């Protein structure tokens, strides 16, 4: 079993339980999966799957699904919630799957936790098949620090994706009620 990089944030069982009280079905996860336009032929990877909300929604599309999370407690909870998904311990920097294994990868509110974004983007590119697409969704910030991305951070991520060989990088805004999210998407050529 591949283990996450040593400097990746891992949540304790207590923190996972507290998180689960308020975040069982985040609307951002469901909207992000919808935005990906998954079909039954897709092979979907949730990067930082947490409790499995996005996995559950993606599995309902008929896509083959998998998720990774650096927290053993999250892996256990997501695996119980979505038994048809293959859920493994891992991080963006150490994805425990074969090259070209997926056609779609999603990171909702996890990119800002990546210990090494450049290594993470390389790893995601490795596991995405040609034509595979990546969608990063983060809370839109007004300032450049915090749990999310501001407009400049979104543009920087798009440029970083292109420097790592992704194409068609786009930054967009996703509105969910009063909340605004930045989405950054790209494709593996």
C-alpha positions, 0 to 999 in steps of 0.5 A, a space after each residue: 500500500 502506498 502511503 502519503 508523503 510524510 508532510 501531507 496533512 492527515 486527520 485524526 479519527 476525532 477530527 473526521 467525526 467532527 467534520 462528518 457532523 457538518 459536511 456529509 454532502 457538501 453541495 460543492 462536491 455534487 456540483 463539481 461532479 456534475 460539472 465534470 459531465 461524467 459518463 459510464 465510460 469514465 474512470 473517475 478519481 477523487 483526490 482527497 475523497 473525504 467522506 465520499 460525497 463526490 464518489 457517491 455522486 460520481 458512482 451514480 453516473 455509472 462511471 468506475 470510481 476511485 478515491 484517495 485520502 491521506 487520512 485512514 479514517 476518511 478512507 474507511 468512512 468513504 469505503 463504507 459509504 461507497 462500497 463500489 468505489 476503490 478507496 485507498 490511502 494516498 495523497 496527490 503527491 503519491 497516488 497509489 494507482 497505475 499510469 493512465 488509469 483514469 479519464 477524470 480527476 477531481 480535487 474539491 477543497 483539497 488543493 490548498 492542503 497539498 504539501 507539494 502542488 508541483 509533485 501533485 500535478 505531475 502525479 495526477 498527470 501520470 494517472 490521467 490517460 490522454 484526453 483525461 481531465 482535471 478539475 480543481 475546485 476551491 473556495 474563492 478568497 478575497 485575499 491571497 491567503 486562506 483555505 481556497 484560492 483568490 483570482 491570482 491564485 487561480 490564474 497561477 494554478 492554470 499557468 502551473 498546469 500548462 507548465 506541467 504539460 496540461 492543455 486548455 487550462 481555464 479558470 471559472 467561477 462556480 456560484 452555489 447560493 451565497 458561496 463562490 468557488 474558483 474552478 481550474 480545469 485542464 486536459 492531458 494531451 
